[in-house]
Amino acid sequence: MKNTSEELDLQQKMAEAERARQLLKDPMIVAALDDMRETVYTNIRTSNFRQKEEREYLYLQLRAIDEFERKFKLRIQDGKMAESRLAEMKRKIQRVVNLR
């Protein structure tokens, strides 16, 4: 069976999802994200009442950390959908082959 452009695209998405999954489970990345969050939370807790701008900046840092992680989770979700789509395509092909 020759791979179509759609199949290749789905396989690429699956490969990217696997890489994203590996990265999000990498102990160094997990530790770095945890450390970054902990530093920001510590800075928020220890900030002075009058340091409104600093707390707003720290909040934006938390959002950036979360967004970074979310991008990887979206890749993983895309990979799951691609895997389902590819399996569906293969089932349809198999049904056509079986009809012959």
LUMVO-110218 format. One record per residue (C-alpha): residue number from 1; x, y, z. Coordinates in Angstrom, 2 decimals, decimal comma, padded with zeros to 5 digits. Each point is the difference from the previous one (the first is absolute). Example, Ala and Ser with C-alpha at 12.3 -4.5 7.8 and 13.67 -1.06 7.14 Angstrom:
2
REC   n      px      py      pz
REC   1  012,30 -004,50  007,80
REC   2  001,37  003,44 -000,66
end
This chain:
100
REC   n      px      py      pz
REC   1  000,00  000,00  000,00
REC   2  001,42  003,36 -001,04
REC   3 -000,10  002,77  002,60
REC   4 -002,13  002,97 -000,97
REC   5  000,79  003,58  000,91
REC   6 -002,65 -000,15  002,73
REC   7  001,49 -003,19  001,43
REC   8  003,46  001,56  000,07
REC   9 -001,40  003,10  001,72
REC  10 -001,75 -002,16  002,60
REC  11  003,16 -002,01  000,60
REC  12  001,95  003,24  000,44
REC  13 -002,52  001,23  002,58
REC  14  000,27 -003,30  001,84
REC  15  003,80  000,27  000,05
REC  16 -000,19  003,58  001,29
REC  17 -002,46 -001,09  002,68
REC  18  002,35 -002,73  001,15
REC  19  002,89  002,47  000,18
REC  20 -002,17  002,45  001,98
REC  21 -000,99 -002,81  002,37
REC  22  003,66 -000,92  000,51
REC  23  000,96  003,61  000,67
REC  24 -002,80  000,54  002,52
REC  25  001,14 -003,13  001,85
REC  26  003,70  000,90 -000,15
REC  27  001,17  000,37  003,61
REC  28  002,11  003,06 -000,81
REC  29 -002,90  001,81 -001,65
REC  30 -002,42 -001,00  002,76
REC  31  002,46  001,26  002,61
REC  32  000,63  003,23 -001,89
REC  33 -003,72  000,77 -000,33
REC  34 -000,58 -000,85  003,66
REC  35  002,92  002,17  001,07
REC  36 -001,21  002,89 -002,13
REC  37 -003,50 -000,21  001,46
REC  38  001,29 -000,29  003,54
REC  39  002,26  003,04 -000,47
REC  40 -002,88  002,07 -001,32
REC  41 -002,35 -001,11  002,81
REC  42  002,67  000,78  002,58
REC  43  000,52  003,44 -001,50
REC  44 -003,74  000,65  000,04
REC  45 -000,33 -001,13  003,65
REC  46  002,93  002,12  001,11
REC  47 -000,94  003,10 -001,97
REC  48 -000,91  003,16  001,82
REC  49 -003,57  001,28 -000,09
REC  50  001,12  002,97 -002,11
REC  51  001,78 -002,12 -002,63
REC  52 -003,03 -000,29 -002,25
REC  53  001,96  000,26 -003,28
REC  54  002,44 -002,68  001,12
REC  55 -002,86 -002,38  000,87
REC  56 -001,63  000,67 -003,37
REC  57  003,28 -000,82 -001,71
REC  58  000,32 -003,18  002,06
REC  59 -003,55 -000,95 -000,97
REC  60  000,97  000,41 -003,66
REC  61  002,99 -002,25  000,60
REC  62 -002,32 -002,69  001,38
REC  63 -002,22  000,37 -003,05
REC  64  003,02 -000,40 -002,30
REC  65  001,09 -003,17  001,80
REC  66 -003,53 -001,41 -000,25
REC  67 -000,23  000,96 -003,68
REC  68  003,32 -001,69 -000,73
REC  69 -001,28 -003,21  001,57
REC  70 -003,41  000,33 -001,69
REC  71  001,60  000,13 -003,46
REC  72  001,57 -003,40  000,59
REC  73 -003,28 -001,41  001,32
REC  74 -001,76  001,24 -003,13
REC  75  002,57 -001,82 -002,16
REC  76 -000,72 -003,17  001,97
REC  77 -003,75  000,44 -000,52
REC  78  000,54  000,62 -003,73
REC  79  002,01 -003,22 -000,13
REC  80 -002,83 -001,96  001,62
REC  81 -002,47  001,36 -002,53
REC  82  002,41 -000,78 -002,85
REC  83  000,41 -003,55  001,30
REC  84 -003,78 -000,46  000,06
REC  85 -000,37  001,44 -003,50
REC  86  002,77 -002,23 -001,37
REC  87 -001,57 -003,08  001,59
REC  88 -003,34  000,95 -001,54
REC  89  001,60  000,37 -003,44
REC  90  001,66 -003,40  000,33
REC  91 -003,30 -001,63  001,01
REC  92 -001,69  001,46 -003,07
REC  93  002,80 -001,23 -002,26
REC  94 -000,19 -003,45  001,56
REC  95 -003,77 -000,13 -000,59
REC  96  000,50  000,89 -003,68
REC  97  002,73 -002,65 -000,32
REC  98 -002,24 -002,60  001,65
REC  99 -002,79  000,76 -002,47
REC 100  002,16 -001,04 -002,93
end
